[in-house]
Amino acid sequence: MRRYLSENRLKIAAIIIGAICLFWIFWFPEEAFPAVIFFDVGQGDSALIRTGSGPLVLIDGGPDNRVLGQLGENLSYRERGIDYLIISHFHDDHITGLIETLRRFQVGRLIYAPPIPSSPLGEELLAVTREKAVELVPIKREAAIGLGPDCGLTIINPDILGVPADENNSLIVRFYCSDLRILFTGDNSARVETALLASDYELSAAVLKAAHHGSKTASGDAFLRATGAKYLIISSGADNRFGHPHPEVLARAVSLGMIIVRTDKEGSIRVSADQLRAGKRAAD
């Protein structure tokens, strides 16, 4: 009888230990932080910023609901909230996926360049933020957001640079944390790049997200040089009708010794500080 009880206790202990291990694996995945994941959302933009224990930041949401699957793959089961949701600008290929994201995740603050357009999609987005009590944070000039020790975001509205507003003007976001420095340029054109070069804003970055999916309207030689980026990340859809990325942009980046990594070729791209320190390829 004693032997039977002992065996039962051992079995129960083994089950409990196994359950704890599974809990740890699913709820606390082993990943290197800080990290940024550039989601493969087709012809559009979306990226998740993770510092580890700090706030979660999502920039843009792509042209459809593929962003939800990407979030599911990159967030643990206990992570159901997004602290900051940043909209670079209000093109459909940047915001369509955010409607369902706002419905399914608890979003703390939505950061954007005003005004929110009076389009059907813009109005639906605004209605969902009201329904979910999301705090709206319009950036008319610039802002700085702390994400933890030595980690943060600087955000610039091109309006502060004196660049006349057009449909491609986007918030410029620079993320820094540990050895990881990434510059997000939305769909900004060469006009914004020229204005940034004439300003005293910090542009240095190890990784640059190519503006406008690699369009020839941006990613000028002087701007690429000023960032000093080693990696150029291009978010675009396979065989898209716009011809993104443009061969001129690719040739320019290659001539500067930059490593080009594309979502249309390699799927979602994860970049961590550990990778950069080890000199590994951004998509590895």
C-alpha positions in Angstrom: 0.0 0.0 0.0 2.8 2.4 0.9 4.6 1.6 -2.4 1.4 2.3 -4.3 0.9 5.7 -2.5 4.5 6.6 -3.2 4.1 5.8 -6.9 0.9 7.9 -7.0 2.7 10.8 -5.4 5.5 10.6 -7.9 3.0 10.6 -10.8 1.2 13.6 -9.4 4.5 15.4 -8.9 5.5 14.6 -12.5 2.2 16.0 -13.8 2.6 19.2 -11.7 6.2 19.7 -12.9 5.1 19.1 -16.5 2.3 21.6 -16.2 4.6 24.2 -14.8 7.1 23.7 -17.6 4.3 24.0 -20.2 3.0 27.2 -18.5 6.5 28.6 -18.5 7.0 27.8 -22.2 3.8 29.3 -23.4 3.6 32.3 -21.1 7.3 33.2 -20.9 8.8 32.4 -24.3 12.6 32.6 -24.5 13.4 35.5 -26.7 16.1 38.1 -27.0 15.0 41.6 -26.2 14.9 44.4 -27.2 13.5 43.4 -30.6 11.4 44.7 -33.4 9.4 42.4 -35.7 8.5 43.8 -39.1 5.4 41.9 -40.0 4.8 40.4 -43.4 1.3 41.9 -44.1 1.6 42.0 -47.9 1.7 45.4 -49.6 1.6 47.5 -46.4 3.4 48.3 -43.2 3.2 46.9 -39.6 5.8 46.5 -37.0 5.9 45.4 -33.3 8.4 46.9 -30.8 9.3 44.8 -27.8 11.7 45.9 -25.0 11.1 42.8 -22.8 9.4 43.9 -19.6 8.5 47.4 -21.0 5.5 48.6 -23.0 4.4 47.0 -26.2 4.3 49.3 -29.3 2.6 48.6 -32.6 3.3 50.8 -35.6 0.6 50.6 -38.3 -1.6 47.6 -39.0 -1.3 46.7 -42.7 -3.9 46.4 -45.5 -6.1 43.6 -43.9 -6.4 41.4 -40.9 -3.2 39.5 -41.4 -1.7 41.6 -38.6 -3.8 39.6 -36.1 -2.1 36.3 -37.0 1.3 38.0 -36.7 0.4 39.4 -33.3 -0.8 35.9 -32.2 2.6 34.4 -33.3 4.7 37.0 -31.5 2.8 37.7 -28.3 2.4 35.2 -25.4 -1.0 34.1 -24.1 -0.8 36.5 -21.3 -0.1 39.5 -23.5 -3.5 40.9 -24.6 -2.7 44.6 -24.4 -0.8 47.0 -26.6 0.4 50.1 -24.7 1.0 52.3 -27.7 -0.5 52.0 -31.2 1.1 54.5 -33.6 -0.4 55.3 -37.0 2.2 56.7 -39.3 -0.5 58.1 -41.6 -4.0 57.1 -42.7 -3.5 55.2 -45.9 -5.5 52.0 -46.1 -2.4 49.8 -46.4 -1.3 51.1 -43.0 -4.5 51.2 -41.0 -7.1 48.6 -42.2 -5.8 45.9 -39.9 -6.1 48.2 -36.9 -9.9 48.1 -36.7 -9.9 44.5 -35.6 -6.7 45.0 -33.6 -8.4 47.7 -31.6 -11.5 45.4 -31.0 -9.4 42.3 -29.9 -6.6 43.9 -27.9 -6.7 46.4 -25.0 -5.0 49.4 -26.5 -3.8 52.1 -24.1 -3.0 55.1 -26.4 -3.4 55.7 -30.1 -0.8 58.1 -31.5 -1.3 59.8 -34.8 -0.8 63.0 -36.9 -4.0 64.9 -36.9 -6.6 65.2 -38.4 -8.2 61.8 -38.6 -9.7 61.7 -42.1 -13.5 61.8 -42.6 -13.3 58.7 -44.8 -15.4 55.5 -44.0 -12.3 53.8 -42.6 -11.2 56.8 -40.6 -14.6 57.2 -39.1 -14.8 53.5 -38.2 -11.4 53.7 -36.6 -12.6 56.7 -34.5 -15.8 54.9 -33.5 -13.9 51.8 -32.3 -11.5 54.0 -30.2 -14.4 55.6 -28.6 -16.1 52.3 -27.9 -13.0 50.9 -26.4 -12.1 54.0 -24.5 -8.7 54.3 -26.1 -6.8 57.6 -25.3 -6.2 59.6 -28.5 -2.8 61.3 -28.6 -2.4 63.7 -31.6 1.2 64.6 -32.5 1.1 68.1 -34.1 4.9 68.7 -33.7 7.0 66.2 -31.8 7.0 63.9 -28.8 9.2 61.7 -26.7 8.0 58.5 -25.0 10.0 56.5 -22.5 9.8 52.7 -22.7 12.2 51.8 -19.8 15.8 52.4 -18.8 17.7 53.8 -21.8 14.8 52.9 -24.1 12.3 55.2 -25.8 10.7 56.7 -28.9 11.1 60.1 -30.6 8.3 61.0 -32.9 8.3 63.9 -35.4 5.5 65.2 -37.5 6.8 66.6 -40.8 4.7 69.7 -40.2 7.4 70.9 -37.8 9.9 70.7 -40.6 7.9 73.1 -42.7 7.1 70.4 -45.3 3.7 71.1 -46.9 1.2 68.3 -46.0 0.4 65.8 -48.6 -1.1 62.3 -48.5 2.2 60.6 -48.0 3.4 62.7 -45.1 3.9 60.4 -42.1 5.1 60.4 -38.5 8.8 59.7 -38.3 9.5 57.3 -35.4 13.0 56.6 -34.0 13.2 53.7 -31.5 16.3 53.3 -29.3 17.0 50.7 -26.7 20.4 49.2 -25.7 22.3 48.7 -29.0 19.2 48.7 -31.1 18.3 51.9 -33.0 15.7 51.7 -35.7 14.2 54.5 -37.8 10.7 54.2 -39.2 9.8 56.6 -42.0 6.3 55.7 -43.0 5.5 56.8 -46.6 7.5 60.0 -46.4 8.9 61.4 -49.7 12.3 62.9 -50.5 11.0 66.3 -49.5 10.7 65.2 -45.8 14.2 63.5 -46.0 15.7 66.7 -47.3 14.1 68.7 -44.4 15.3 66.2 -41.9 18.8 66.5 -43.2 18.7 70.2 -42.7 17.4 69.8 -39.1 19.3 68.9 -36.0 17.2 65.8 -35.3 19.0 62.5 -34.5 18.8 60.2 -37.5 21.5 57.6 -36.7 20.2 54.1 -36.8 21.4 50.6 -37.2 18.3 49.7 -39.1 16.2 51.8 -41.5 12.7 50.9 -42.5 12.6 52.1 -46.2 10.0 54.8 -46.8 7.0 54.0 -48.9 7.8 50.3 -49.4 11.0 51.1 -51.3 9.4 53.6 -53.7 11.8 55.7 -55.8 10.2 58.8 -54.3 12.3 58.3 -51.2 15.5 56.7 -49.7 17.8 59.2 -51.3 21.6 58.7 -51.2 22.2 61.5 -48.7 19.5 60.4 -46.4 20.7 56.8 -46.4 24.3 58.0 -45.6 23.1 60.2 -42.8 21.4 57.4 -41.0 24.5 55.2 -41.2 22.1 52.2 -41.2 23.6 48.8 -41.9 20.2 47.2 -42.7 17.5 48.4 -45.0 14.1 46.7 -44.2 11.6 46.9 -47.0 8.0 46.0 -46.3 6.2 45.2 -49.5 3.9 42.6 -51.1 5.1 39.9 -53.5 4.7 40.9 -57.2 2.8 44.1 -56.2 1.4 46.3 -58.9 3.5 49.3 -57.9 6.8 47.7 -58.6 8.0 48.1 -55.1 10.8 48.1 -54.2 12.2 50.2 -57.0 15.5 49.0 -58.6 17.0 52.4 -58.1 16.5 52.2 -54.3 18.0 48.7 -54.2 21.0 49.7 -56.3 21.5 52.8 -54.1 21.5 50.7 -50.9 23.8 48.1 -52.3 26.3 50.8 -53.4 26.4 51.9 -49.8 27.1 48.4 -48.5 23.7 48.1 -46.8 22.1 44.7 -46.3 18.6 44.6 -47.8 16.0 42.4 -46.1 12.5 42.2 -47.6 9.2 40.9 -46.3 8.1 39.9 -49.8 11.1 37.6 -50.0 11.6 36.4 -46.4 8.4 36.9 -44.6 8.3 38.6 -41.2 11.7 40.0 -40.1 12.8 40.0 -36.5 15.7 42.3 -35.5 17.2 42.2 -32.0 20.0 43.9 -30.2 21.7 40.5 -29.7 21.7 39.9 -33.5 23.3 43.2 -34.2 25.9 42.7 -31.5 26.7 39.3 -33.0 26.8 40.7 -36.5 24.1 38.3 -37.6 21.8 38.9 -40.6 18.7 40.8 -39.5 16.3 38.1 -40.8 18.2 35.2 -39.0 
